Amino acid sequence: MDKVLSRFTEILCGTLDNAAQIEVEKKAGKQVHPYAKHVTDVFSHRVINRPKNHDGIYVLEESYYTYPNKETEVKPLLFYLRSDGKSKVFLQSVQIPLKYKAEEATNANTDFILDYKDLEFRPFGIAEYTLMETDEFTVNHIGIVGPGMTFQLTETLSDEGLSVMEILKIDGVVMTPYDTPIHYKPITIGN
């Protein structure tokens, strides 16, 4: 793994949540964002039958979202990452085969192994992250994810955490229930 990709995964991987952001919102009298938690780790060693020349790495991000007075939504995401070795990381979203339940798709589940032959890229496109002079990665990517549907990802990754704004539009109507980023901070396991 080159230095740029190694730096990217160092920031992205681990357990992060927005508990500090939620606490501030509650103290201000209104929770705007869901409580959100990511548990992310390199997953390449659990993708079998990869072609010999298939560079890049796979990362599994377990995403948990809890809106006030609602059940927690579990959304596992598999990403394929490559780098130009200089300042760019290219992220593609990979469809986890539908035969798996969201609860099975976890980093802790050592029985969760995927076959490369069963994987396909989702219609998100390739998000191009740029390593800035500030040692942060940034991206502003818009993907067409279905008929009349766009998904915009605006994100900054740094040692302090992730600032993530995701805007889903259907026929030009914004479906995301908030209009400011979620701010994830690293947490230690067990918190």
N, C-alpha and C positions, 0 to 999 in steps of 0.2 A: 504494500500500500504506500503510495507516495505521500509526501509531507502535507500537501493540501487536503487530500482525502482523510488522512489521519487526524489532522486538526479539526476538520468538519465533524467527524464521528466522535471525537473527544468532547466536543461541545454538545452534540445532539444526543448522545447516548447517556443513559442514566435514568434517574427518576426525578421528574420535575412536576411542579404544580403551581397553581395561582392562588394559593391560600392567602398570601399577603394582600393580593389585590382584592379578594373577596372580603377580607377583614376591613379594609379601608372603605369599601363600598357599603358594607353593613353599618359601619360607624357613621357614614354620611347619610344613612337612612334609606338607601335603596341598593339592592344587589342587581347589578346590570348584567354581569357575565355569569355563565354557569361555573360551578367549581369544576376545574379541569385538571386532569392528571395524565401525564405521559410516562410510560415505562418502556424505554427504548434500548435495544441492544443489537449488536452485529449478529446476523442470522445466516451468513454465507455457508457456514459449516453444516447447516441443516437443509440446504438445497442440494439435493442429490442429482446425479446425471448431468451436471453442467458440462458443456463443451470445453475442451482444453484451452481454447483461445478466448473464453468468455471472461474478459477482465471486468473489474469492478466488484462491488460488494453489495450484499443484501442486508437491509436493516428492517427489523420488525418493531413497529411502534404500536404499543397498546394504548389506546386513547379511551379515557373514561370521562364522561361529561354528566354532571348532576345539576339540573335546574331546580330552583326552589319548588318544593312540594311535588317532585316528580321522581320516578325511578331513574337510576343511573343508566345511561346509554353506554354500551361497550362498542367501540369502533376500532378494531385492529387494522393497521395499514402496513403493507409491505412495500418497501422502497428499494429500487435498484440505483446505486450511486456509482458514478464514474468521475474522473477528474482529467483536466488537461495538464496536470502536473505543475501548473504555474499559479493561476489565481481563480480558476473556475471549477465548480462542482456541478454536475448535471444529475438531477433527480428525476426519476420516472416512477410513477405509481404502478404497482403490479397487483393484478386481481388475485386475491386469495381464493382458491377454488371453492365454489359454493357448497361443496359437500361438508365443509368444516363449519362448525358453529363458532360464533364470535368468542365464546368462553373457552374454546379449545386453542385459539390462536394467541397463545401467550409465550413469552420467553421462558417462563418457569416450567412449561409443559415439555419435557424432553422427548415425549412421544410425538410432538408436533413437528413433522418433517415433510418438506414439500419436494415434489419431483419437478425439475426444470421443465420437463416435457408438458406439464400441466399448467404452466404459468403463461399469462399473457398480459401485456401492458394495458392499463386502463386508458381511456381517451383524454386523460389530463394533459398529455404532451410532455415536453421536457422542460422542467424548471431549471433555469441557469442561475446558480448562486455565485456571487462575486466576493472574493476575499478583499476587503478594503484595507487601507493603510492603518486603520484603527484596530486591526486584527479581528474584525467582525465580518460575518458573511451576510449579504443582503440579497433579496430577490423580490421581484414584482412580476408575477407570472399570471397570465390569463389563459385558461384552457377551455376549449369547447367540449363539454362533457356529455352532451346529448342534444336532441333537437330543441332549439330555443333555450338551451341551458349553458351558462358560463360559470366558471369557478375561478375567482381571483385570489391568489395567495400573495400577500405582502408580509415579508418576514425578515427579522434581524436575529442572527444567532451570535451570542458572545459568551464569555465566561460568566457573565452575570445572569444569563438565562436566555429565553426566547421571547420575542415580541411577535405575536402571530395574529394577523387579520385575514380571515377567510370570508369572502363575499360570494354567496351563491345567488345567481340571478336566473329566473325563469321568465322568458319572454320580456326581459328588461326590468322585471319587478324583483327587488332585493328581498331574498327570503331569510337572510341572516338576521336574527332578532336583536343584534347590537351593532353599533357602528364604530367601535373603538377596539384596539387589539387586546387579546388575552396576553397577560404578562406571566410567563412561567419562570420559576426560580428553582434551582437545584435543591433537592431535599435528600436527606440520608434515608436509607432503607430502614423501615420500621416506624417512620413518622406518618 
